[in-house]
Amino acid sequence: MKFVYWSREVAGWLLILAGLWMFWNTYAFLTNRRIFEAAPAAFIAFVVFRGGVHLLKVAVAAQVARSLPESAQPQTRKASRMPAKSYAPTPAKSVVPGPKSRAAASADGEAA
């Protein structure tokens, strides 16, 4: 497993160096006034460089995760179900609070 970490680390540094070399070539294009060749070269250099940085981040994260004690590993637990939402019709009494109509008031026994 240690080989996997070091292979990511070495690949990350190689990609960073390749990206920097490509940025230098882009600079050479720009000094020779070859603008149309420099634009795609700059984009490719940026992608390669960012790929190298990402590989280095992944390698460091893998090394840190491997150095954690076993007690720090998360324990799996049974997934609980969320309570189901009722789709039944809403009772008329809880729809809108406020003054009642005359028909509702007379049904409840109040005088209008």
N, C-alpha and C positions, 0 to 999 in steps of 0.2 A: 504494500500500500504506500510505502514511502516513495516508491518510484513514480507513482501517479502525481504526488505533490510536486516532486522535483521536475517532472516532465512539464507540468503546467507552468511552473516558475520559469523554466528555461525557454519554453515556447513563448511565454509572455514577454520576456526580455528580448527575444529574437524579433518578435513582431514590433516591439517598440523601436528597436534599432532599425528595422526595415522601414518603418514609418518615418523616422527621422531622416533616413537616407533619401526617401522619396520626397520629403519636404525640401531637402537640399537640391534635389534635381528640379523641383518646381521653382526654386529660387534661381537656379541656373537658366531655366526657360524664361523667366521674367527678365533677367538681366540681358538676355539675347533678344528681347522684344518678341517672344513667341507666346503671345497671350492665349491664343486658342488651344495650344498644347498644355499650357500651365493650369488651366481651370480643371480639366478632368484629372490631371495628375495630383492636384491639391486635394480634390475630393477623395481619390483613392488613398492618398497618404493619410488623410484624416480617418478614414474607416479602418485602415490597418493599424494606425496608432491607437485608436480607441479599443480595437480588439485586443491589443497587447495589454492595455491598462486593465481591461475587464478580466483577462486571464490571470493577471497578477492579483486582482482582488479576490477572485475565486480561489486561487491557491492559498492565499493568506487566511481566508475564511475557513477553508478545509483544515488547515493546520490548527487554527484556534478551536474548531469544533472537535477535533481529535484529541486535544489536550484537556477537554472538559472531563471532570470526574463522572463516573457512571450515575451517581446520585443526582446530578444536574440534568440528566436526560429526562425529557417529559414522559410521564406515564400515560399509557393509553387508557381511556375511560370509555364507558358505554355511552353512545350518543343518545341524548334524551330527545324525546319528541316534543315539539312545541304544541301548545294547546290549539285545537282546531277552531277556526273562526266560524261562528254560526251564520248561516245564510237564510235563516227563517225570517218571515216578515216582522218588521218592527212593531211592537205593541203601540196602539194609538195613544195611550196615556203618556208615553215617553217621547213623543215626536217633537212637539213644540210647546214649551211652557208659555203661559200668558193668559190673557182673558179668554174665557170660553164663550162659544156661541150660545144663543138662546136655546137651541135644540139640545146641546150637550148639557147646559145648566139645568134644564127641566128634566132631563133623564137622570141626573144625579140627585134631584129633589130640592134644588135651590130655587128661590123665587127670583124672577127677572126684574 
